[in-house]
């Protein structure tokens, strides 16, 4: 009996090892590894999808993914500018940490894009649409679009389905699908889905007039075109029989291209829509979470799911625990930054669930939007209102000089971040505490505050180019 018991124990141990080896082999072969499709809108704020409560914009396909997937209500970017945000996502590091803190700075070759790690571990990787990250990062993809003959279509989505169809069928895959929608200037007004200017809501920091309403309607048309092509991608994945094992993430690179949004560190600029759809991995479809995540967490999460160790210098935290339990907390704070984008700037932002803290190292400068926003109909409408002396405090924010060096917003009082409570005595301890947390983060991540930042390239009032256009100063960071 004793010998039989020992033999049975050995048999069970060997069987368990064989099963473990079999599972490992399946994963190594790639067939059971999840596929990833990361879809990034250009210049879209978090609340401009229907699944986030917008009753006017038409995003049927995105809303369908949210209904069958997982919705993050507190996802934040590290920058509200196109290339710094995208370089941050692909490198898993903050803009001041990866050497690409300013607009139109390529990600240095010394940085390791996470799709490169996927590629080196058996994944087929592809990029289609807007690029904006420089030549060195091309090595992360088997195929890509960047001034190489593939750049067709006004919205940047023309190659999405074609590239999916052309992928090798014997490998897991990662697709970075980057739309040019909804970047100005508008090109979707003649698309099949349109929005009427009268049937929408105007934010309090804009002027509610016909000019602005038409501007917002055109912006929604861009989002509708983005949504249409997402539907095409989902249909193609389903047709290929790989939808169940494919994680789809839908997000944006920065806030809407309107005053007080794009480049700003408020939620209107830094908070991103973040929809995750994955039939094989999401237990309860339609789940929402209030847990905080950062865009640098994408790399950490996807690499963990692929069974790949992330580089030691990556700064993200996997949000996989939240997908398994929406009440899980992986972060107490998220951090963002505002550096040069058309104009000199230096802001740092800390966001918790309850507060938003901002430190501005250039309080002598106005916090206008970037060049494309300053030349928008919505901006012109505000300019006219200003000249008549009729701006509300919310509308006047973009013109304010000097600005507060510190701002603190209590989100239990209001969500629009219009009431700065930094000077109120009852918030003094909270202000000091959050200031300390931000300073600690800056020190730990190698952030710096150079005196010779990149200067304005345009006149903030006339929008005319300045002699300094093209001149670069010292970027924040220690690299």
N, C-alpha and C positions, 0 to 999 in steps of 0.2 A: 504493500500500500504506500509505504514511504517513497520507494523508488518510482512508482507510478505517479505519485504526487509531484516529485521532482521533475520527471519527464514532462508532465503536463505544464508545469510552470515554465520550463525551458521552451516548450512549444509555443506557449502564449507570448513569451518574450520575443521569440524569433518572428512570429506572425505579426506582432506589433511593429517590429523593425521593418519587415517587408512592406507593410502597409504605409509606413512613414516614407520609405524609399520610393514607393510607387507614387505617392502624392507629390514628393519632391521632384521626381522625374517629370510628372505631368506639368508642374509649374515651370520647370526648366525648359520643357519643350515649347512652352508659350501658349498652348491652346487654352489653358485655364486662366492665364493671367488676364486681368481686365484690360479692355481697350479704353482709351481716353480721347475725348473730343472736347477741346477747350474753345469756346466760341466767345469772342470779345467784340463788343460794340465800341464804337468810337464816339466819345462825348455824349454819354447818356447817363442821367442821374437815376438813383435807386428807385425813385417813386414814379418812374415813367414807363412802367409795365403794368398791365392790368392786374397781375397777381399781387402787386404791391398796393392795390387800392385805387389806381388811376382809372376812372370811369370813362375816360374819353379816348385814350389811345387804343389802337386795335392791335393786340398782341396775342391772338388766339393760339398760336403754336407754342409760344413761351408759356402762356398760362396753362396749357395742357401738360407741359413738362412739369410745371410746379404742382399741378394736381396729382400727378403720378410720381412725384419725386420729393424733394426736400428743399425748403425755402429758408434761407438765412436772412433774418431781419436786421442783423448788425454786422455786416461785412464791410470792411474798409480798405481803401487803397493806401499806398504809401506816398503817392504824389497825385495831384490833379492835373497833370500834364502828360501828353501822349507818350513820348519816348521814355522819360524817367519812370513812368508807371509800368510800361511794358518791360523795360530792362529789369526793373525790380521783380516783376513776376517771374521772368525767365531765369533770373540769377538766384532767387531766393534770398535776396539781401536788400537792405534799404538803399535808396539812391545815393546818399552820401557815403555809403560803405562799398558800393560796387564801381565807383569811378564814373558814373553816368548820371550825375545829379541834375544836370541842366538839360533843357530841350535841345534835341538834335546832336547829342553826344552819343557816339557809338559805345556799346558795351565793350570794355577792354577784353582783349584776347586772354588775359590772365584769369578772367571769370569763367566759371563752368556752368553753361546753361543746362538746366535739368533735362531737357529733351536729349541732349548729347549723352547723358548717362543712360537714359532709356534706350537710345540707339545702340550704345555699346553693349547693352544687355539683351539684345535680340529683338527690340521693337523697331518697327518701321515708322519713321517720323516724317511728317510733312507739314509744311506751312503754306497757307493760301490766303491772299488778301493783303491788307496793310502790313507793312514791315516795321520800319521806324527804329531799328535797333542796331544798324551798322553791319558791315561785312563780316567781322569775326564770328558773329553768332550764327552765320549760315551753316557752319560745320555741324550744327546740331540736327540738321534735317537732311533726309535723303532727297527730298525735292522741296523747292520753295519758290515763291514769287517775289522778286525784287529787281525790277528793271532788267529782266532776263527773258522777255517775250511773253510772259504769262500775265502781265498786268493789263487785264481787260475788264470792262464793266465799270460803270460809274460808282457802284457801291462796294466794289471789291469782292463780291461773292460769287462771281462767274465760274471760278475754278473749283468751288467747294465740292460739288457732287462729282465732277470729272476726276478730281484727284482721289476721291474715295473709290471710284470705280476702277482706277488704275493701280490701286495698291496691291502688293503681293498678298495672296490669300492664306499663306502658310505662316504668317507672323502676327503677333499682337501689334497694335498700332497706336500711335499718338498723333492727333491732328490739332494743329494750332490754326483755327479758322478766324481770321481777323477782318472785320468789316470796316469799310470807310464811312458807313452810316453810323451816327448822324453828324459827321463833321461838316461844318460850313465849307463851301456854299452849297445850298440845297440842289439836289438833282432828282428827287423822287416825286415831285409834284404831279408828274404825268404817269406815275406808276398806277397799277390797277386798284390800289387801296388809297383813298383820300380822306382827309379830315376837314370839317368845315370850321372856319374861324369862330363862328358864333356858338359852337357846341363844345366849349372847353373852358377851363378855369385858369386865370392868370395869377401867378404868385404875387404875394404882397410887395415884393421888392422890385417888381416891374410895373410899368404903366399900362393900365387896362384901356387900351385904345385899339382901333382897327389895325393899325400898323403892327403892333405887337402881337395881336391875335393871329394875323396872317403869318407872322414869323413862327409862332408856336405851332400852328397847323402844319406848316412845311416841315418843321422838326419832327412832328408826329408821323408825317408821311415817310420820313427817312427810317424811323423806328419800325414802321409797318413793313417796309421793304426788307429790313433786317430780319424781322419775324418770318416773313414769307420764305426766305432762303433757309432759315432754321427748319421750317417744315419740310423743305426739300431734302435736307440732310437726314432728318429723322426717317423719312420715307425710304431713303436709299439704304440706311443702316438696317431697317426692317426688311427690305427686299433682299439684302445680302445675308440675312439670318444672324446678324451679330448684335442686334440692338440690346438684347437681354444682358449681354456681358460687356456693354459699353457704358462707361460713366461719361455723361454729358454735363458740362458746366457752362452756364450762360452768365456773362457778366459784362462789365464795361471798364474802360481804362481810366476815365475821369468823368466829372460832372458835365451836365448839359452846357452847350456853348452859348450861354446867356450871362448877362451881368450878375455878379455875386454867386456864380456857380463855378465854372471852369477856372482852374488854378487856385481856387479858394480852399481853405482847410475846414470850412464848415461842412455839415452833412450834405449840403447841396452840391459840393464839389468832391468830397472824399468818400462818401458812402456809396457803395456800388450795389446794384441788384446782383444777387447770387443765387442761382437756381441750379440744383444738382439733381440729375435724373440718372438712376442706375437700378434697373429692375432686379438684378442679382444681388445687390448690396444694400438696398434700402428696405428695411423691414416693414415700415408703416408708411405707405405712399400718402402724400398730402401733409406730411409733418412739417411744422415750422419751429424754428428755434430763435431765441433771443440772445444766444451765446455770441460773444465777440470773436471774430476771426479777422485776420489780415491777409491781403493778397499775397504776401510772401509765404503764407502757409500752404499755398497750392502745391508748390514744388515738394515740400516735406510730405504732404499727404499722398501724392501720386507716386512718389518714390517708395514710400512705405507699402502701398498697395501692390507695387511691382516687385517687392522684395529686394529693394536696392538701398544700401546705406547712403544717406545724404552726406555731402562733404562737411567737414568739421566747422567750416566758417559760414555755412548757411545759417540764417537767422530766423527761419520759420519754425512753426510748431504744427504738427499734423492735427487736422481737425477730424480725423477718423473717429475718435471717441464721441464726438458730437453726432456724427452720422449714426452711431450705434445707440446713442442716448441723447436726445435733444436737450436734456437738462444738464448735460456735462459741461464743465467750464475748462477750457484750455488756456484762456487769457483773461487777465483782470483788466488789462489796458491794451489799446492799440495806439500806434504812433504814426504820424504823417509829417510831410514837409513840403514847403513851398519855396522853390528856388527860381532862378531866372527862367522866364518864359516871355519873351518880347521885352520885359521890363525887369529891372533890378528888384529882387525880393529876397527875404529871408524870414520865414515863419516856421515854427515847430508846433505841432499839435499833439495833445494827449487826449484820448477819449476813453471814458469808462461807460458803463451803462447809464450812469446818472449825471455825469458831468462832462463838459468839454472845456479844456484849458488850452489857451493859445499864448505863445511867446513870440513877439515880433521884434527882431533886431534892427528893423528899418522903419521905426514909427514916423519918421519924417516924410515918408512917401505914401501916396495914396495907394489903395489896394484895388486898382482897376483890373479889368479882365485882360486877357491876351489880345494881340492885334486883331484876330478874326472877330472877337467879341466886340471890340471897340468900333468896328466898322459894320455892326449889325443893325438892322432896323429897330430892334428893341433898345439898343444903346442910344441911337439917334432920338428915339422917343423920350428917353430919360433926359438926354441933353436939352431937348426943347423945354421939358418940364422944369429943369433946373434953371434955365435962363429966364423963365417966368416966375421963379421963386416959389414953386408949388410942390416941391418934393416932400414926401413924407420921410420920417426918420429912417425907415427901412430902405427906401429908395435912395436916400442920401449917403448911405454907407460907402458906396464905391468912390465917392468924391472926397471923403473925410480926410483932412490933413490938419494937424498931425493926428496920428492914430494912437490908440492905447498901446502901451508896450505889452500889457497883459490883458487877456480877456478870459472871463469865466462865465460859463452858462450852466444854469441849473435846469436840467431837462425835465425835472418834475414840475417846473413852472411853465415852460413853453418849449416846443420842439424846433422852432424855426431858428433858434439861436440869434435872437434880435435884442435880448435884454442882457447886457453885460453887468454881472453882479460882483465883479472883482473888487470894486471899491467899497462894498457894503461890509460893515463890521462883522455881521454874523457869519460871513463866509471867509473871514481872515485866516482861520486855521486851515480850512480846506484849500485855500489858495496856496498857502505856504507848503502844505503837504504835497499837492499836485506839482508844484514848481520843483520840489525836491525829486519827485519821481521822474519828471522829464529830464532834469539835469543829470541824474544818474544814468538814464538811458542814453543820453548824448555822449557821456563819458565812456560808457561800456561799448558803444558802437562806433567810436572814433569820429564823432561829429565835431566840426570846428566852425568858427564864425570869422571868416577872412574879412579884413578891412577892404580889400580890393575886389569885391564881387563884380561879376559881369554887369556893366552899366546898362541903362535904357538904350534900346536901339531905335526907339520912336519917341516923338513928342507925345506926351500923354493927353494933350488937349487937341492938337491939330492932326495927330496920327502920322505926321510926316517923318520920313527917315532922318535920323541924326547922324552927325559925322562919326559917332562911335559905333555905328551899325557894323556888325561883323567882328567887333573887338570882344575878346574873352578875358575875364578876370580870373581870379582863383576860385575854384569850386570848393564847396564845403567837403570835409572829409580828410582823412589822413593818407589817402593813397597817392 
